[in-house]
């Protein structure tokens, strides 16, 4: 008998991570912090990179990311 298709439902949220080191670190921080409250994270999309500048120097890197995760089913 053929196995029934069991559809999966994913959700996408948008968050902004920050770092004083780099945009990559800012994106990692966003995923790391999201993982503290979300389960089943499956992917991240780096949507935009921005920075805070003071006295002609970057003092904070910001990564706007979209994080996708699988929603759990209730039995």
Secondary structure, DSSP 4 states (H G I P E B T S, - for coil): -PPPP----EEEEEEEEEESS-HHHHHHHHHHHHTTT---EEEEEEEEEEEEEETTEEEEEEEEEEEEEEPPPP-
